[in-house]
Amino acid sequence: MSRAAATVALFAALLCGCGDGDARAWLGEVRGLSDEAAAAEASDDRGAALDALTRIVEREVPAAVAADDARVVRQDAYERLARLRLEAGDPEAARAAAERGLALGEREDLFTANLLVQRGRAREASGDDAGAARDYHRALLIHEALLDAALGGDGED
Amino acid sequence: MSEDEIEQLERAEAEALAHALERGSARGELPEDALQTAALLRYSAGGGELAADREEAVLAEVLADAQKIAGRRADAPTPAAAPWWRWLLGFGTAAAVIALILLLAWPRAEVTPTELPAPDPSLLSAGLSRLASEGADDDAYREALSGYRTSVYDALGARYE
């Protein structure tokens, strides 16, 4: 009868919020890694920062976490990865990181705008000035829209 | 061997068999199979009864064998009919597996996203400045962004922790 009890317990655990525990663990882990990356960057340890940020984007996101919440966390990590790659003189890797971040979904928010800026810089460093200009322009529009909203404007002026 | 010789041999065997049946003893002409036939016929003619001591021995042997078989049957696991709870367990497990698959395959978009704080105007201004002019202070923007990141993680923490 122990097998039946285990099955019922598993089923009950799944229905009664085991997913919440996963979400909590995920958030705790990615937040810790984000802080770790910031500390490593502050102490000029680029390797440790890259490692921590890579672990954020590779960490599996539990089903209980809203897709857009996961996007925000991962886009922030990809933006930082792209910047570090660019600072290390690797525009191709920087662009790849920015594009992986943008592939998660483009929204009218700061995280998408920051990724567009990093991709624009990577394109600029690779000699693709037109592509860079397009990315900067899109990032500029997002910033303006956000600023309008923050200042209570309607965005038409 | 000629036909006459065969006939003569058969006749001799028949006579020997008749003699054995009649007298209870065989002469030299009787072959082995004829001897066995004669013994069987004599046994059945006597009513087929066993001697009392032989009968007891056979009975004891049969009873001992029967006891051994009964013991083996008692030791062997009894193939009982599946109880009702086994069926229930089977259906319950199947239902749990289906529910698990549905739970894992449920689209994540169904989970409502957290309402994140809006970025501060000073952060947005710093962002615009770095875009508007080349060589703008990226560090100032980074620092302001770090504060915004903290507030975003705080909002997520309030939701999930």
Interface residues (C-beta under 8 A of the other chain):
Chain A: M1 R3 A4 T7 V8 L10 F11 L14 L15 G19 D20 A23 R24 W26 L27 G28 R31 S34 A38 V61 A63 A64 V65 A66 A67 D68 D69 A70 V72 V73 D76 D109 L110 A113 N114 V117 Y136 A139 L140 H143 E144 L146 L147 A149 A150 L151
Chain B: W85 L88 L89 G92 T93 A95 A96 A99 L100 L103 L104 W106 R108 A109 V111 T112 P113 T114 L116 A118 P119 D120 P121 L123 L124 S125 G127 L128 R130 L131 A132 L145 S146 Y148 R149 V152 Y153 L156 G157 R159 Y160 E161
